[in-house]
Amino acid sequence: MVAPLYSYALDRKLTIVERIRIRIHLATCNACTKYVENLKFMRQAFRAHDAVIDSPENQVPLKPDARERLKTATRDAKP
């Protein structure tokens, strides 16, 4: 099963041997092929979601008193 290896590919560049292992395995394993498709879909969905959230029209400024309450609450919060 190459699922963990494919997950690592999201965080780092794989070696040529690792990439070949993935290709060979995916050619024969439907379960891992579906897993990879799902990972790709989720990655695209999260990126699209981030773009929407980060857009200026979706930013809501805090009032100064609310900002101070948050600062106080996080400063006084115990770990």
C-alpha positions in Angstrom: 0.0 0.0 0.0 1.4 3.4 -1.0 -1.1 5.6 0.7 1.3 6.9 3.4 4.0 7.5 0.7 1.6 9.4 -1.4 0.6 11.5 1.7 4.3 12.3 2.2 4.3 13.6 -1.4 2.1 16.4 -0.3 4.8 17.7 2.1 8.0 16.8 0.4 9.5 16.0 -2.9 9.7 12.2 -3.4 12.7 10.4 -4.7 12.6 8.9 -8.2 12.3 5.4 -6.6 9.4 6.4 -4.5 7.6 8.0 -7.5 8.1 4.8 -9.5 6.8 2.7 -6.6 3.7 4.8 -6.5 3.1 4.6 -10.3 3.5 0.8 -10.4 1.3 0.3 -7.4 -1.5 2.6 -8.6 -1.5 0.8 -11.9 -2.7 -2.3 -10.1 -4.5 -1.1 -7.0 -8.0 0.4 -7.3 -8.3 1.2 -3.6 -5.1 3.3 -3.6 -6.1 4.9 -6.9 -9.4 6.0 -5.3 -7.5 7.2 -2.2 -5.2 9.4 -4.3 -8.2 10.8 -6.2 -9.9 11.7 -2.9 -6.7 13.3 -1.6 -6.4 15.4 -4.7 -10.1 16.4 -4.5 -9.7 17.4 -0.8 -6.6 19.4 -1.5 -8.3 21.3 -4.3 -11.3 21.9 -2.1 -9.2 23.2 0.8 -7.3 25.5 -1.5 -10.5 26.9 -3.0 -11.9 27.4 0.5 -8.7 29.2 1.6 -9.0 31.6 -1.4 -12.6 32.4 -0.5 -11.8 33.0 3.2 -8.8 35.2 2.4 -10.6 37.4 0.0 -11.0 41.0 1.2 -14.8 41.0 0.9 -15.0 38.2 3.5 -12.9 40.0 6.1 -14.8 41.5 9.0 -12.9 44.1 11.0 -13.1 43.9 14.8 -14.2 46.8 16.8 -11.5 48.1 19.1 -13.3 46.9 22.3 -13.7 43.4 20.9 -10.1 43.4 19.9 -9.1 44.3 23.5 -11.4 41.6 25.0 -9.7 39.0 22.7 -6.2 40.2 23.7 -7.1 40.0 27.4 -8.7 36.6 27.1 -5.8 35.1 25.2 -3.2 36.7 27.5 -5.0 35.5 30.6 -5.8 32.0 29.3 -4.0 29.2 31.1 -2.2 26.6 28.9 
